């Protein structure tokens, strides 16, 4: 199975990195179970996913959870802005 890299940069409304958040991957199949990731101090989290579409949920204290659909591909990067 081929894998692609999805890199998220989590920032607040002012553009400051959010390092205290959880990114959950909703599993598309039993072969790739749901997992959670925590960003580093720069707000970045890189996740290797099977190539194709995946659903991510971003949670941060005080904010509504945000679900986004991403396309996993080599070298892909997506910026998610969390707004209070």
Beta strands, then each sheet from edge to edge (+ up, - down):
strand 1: 3-11
strand 2: 22-26
strand 3: 35-37
strand 4: 44-50
strand 5: 52-59
strand 6: 66-72
strand 7: 76-81
sheet 1: 4+ 1- 7-
sheet 2: 3+ 2- 5+ 6-
end
